[in-house]
């Protein structure tokens, strides 16, 4: 089998897995504060994948160091959400969720050349690290990939249901 065909098959298989996984969370809503924590974790995950892919560990460390209190609080909130929502399966579901986020970030990487992806990643690192810690959530919520979590704010879900 040709390498391009193999890469396409892997990409399609990952997309199917990602879609199936996000469908499991699509009906679940989070409070606006929890949604903000999810957005922050999605951004952190995206930066982690970029750091590993592009050899940007130093930039990732700057990000994590600058936002450590916020990232720690958001991580606890996301864990609490999964524990509350899934009970004894909370930790397992959280691990599945984080794996799906990493897969989604990897799929985005595969849609670009390595050079273009890494140039884009450096731009994201620069933008993220220029934000004040109090604005991390606002910044994260504006990134194009936050919808990958599949988690909606209950306020957004309620408004959508009202309009149906």
Secondary structure, 3 states (H helix, E strand, C coil): CCHHHHHHHHHHHHHHHHHHHHHHHHCCEECHHHHHHHHHHHHHHHHHHHHHHHCCHHHHHHHHHHCHHHHHHHHHHHHHHHHHHHHHHHHHHHHHHHHHHHHHHHHHHHCCCHHHHHHHHHHHHHHHHCCCHHHHHHHHHCCCCHHHHCCEEHHHHHHHHHHC
